[in-house]
Amino acid sequence: MRRSAADTRSEFVRISRSGWSCDRLEASIEDMHEPAGPAAIPSLSDREIEVLLAWFAADSKTDTAKALYIAPCTVHTHITRVRAKYEAVGRPAQTKAALFARAIQDGLTSVDSW
């Protein structure tokens, strides 16, 4: 089942209201995976990061495309390349939530930002 950005945000809000601090949430996400060493962090372009973060904030790739004034297929291409780069370093992220966790682990965003 495909989850919307609103569903993903709702899940994080639900967890955060459970009494966990943002630091504890981030620590629990990091604990789910082995710590990323320098070689395990993919080299994402500034544009890939921009599109990735905009996609996290949107409900769909179409909404992301509208917000960034690009075509939806361009959003899809950027996300596909980001996923391929994570796969190449041995840290696959097949879902939006998994990519969000990777972005937190790699310091591209934080739970507090959402």
Buried (B, 14 or more C-beta within 10 A) or exposed (E): EEBEBEBBBEEBEEBBEEEBEBEBBBEEBBEEBEEBEEEBBBEBEEEBBEBBBBBBBBBBBEBBBEBBEBEBEBBBBBBEBBBEBBEEBEBEBEEBBBBBBBBBBBEBBEBEEB
